[in-house]
Amino acid sequence: MTATGSEQTVESLRWRKSSRSSAGGPECVEIALVSSGAAVRDSKNADGARLKFGDAGWETFLAAAKTGSFAS
């Protein structure tokens, strides 16, 4: 993955654990901010699949998460 408009590759991203992740529990995600949005991965599977959001998609995702739209 290369961030649009940048030379930033997935290997150079600065990942950080979400403040909403449980401490060592099963629901742990990490995010990396890129020049045009964010990337998200499962912290237990750092080499696994990643989601990449553009700026608008990231803002929509955050707004939905803050309102509890993903709660079951």
Order of alpha helices (4+ residues) and beta strands (2+ residues): beta-beta-beta-beta-alpha
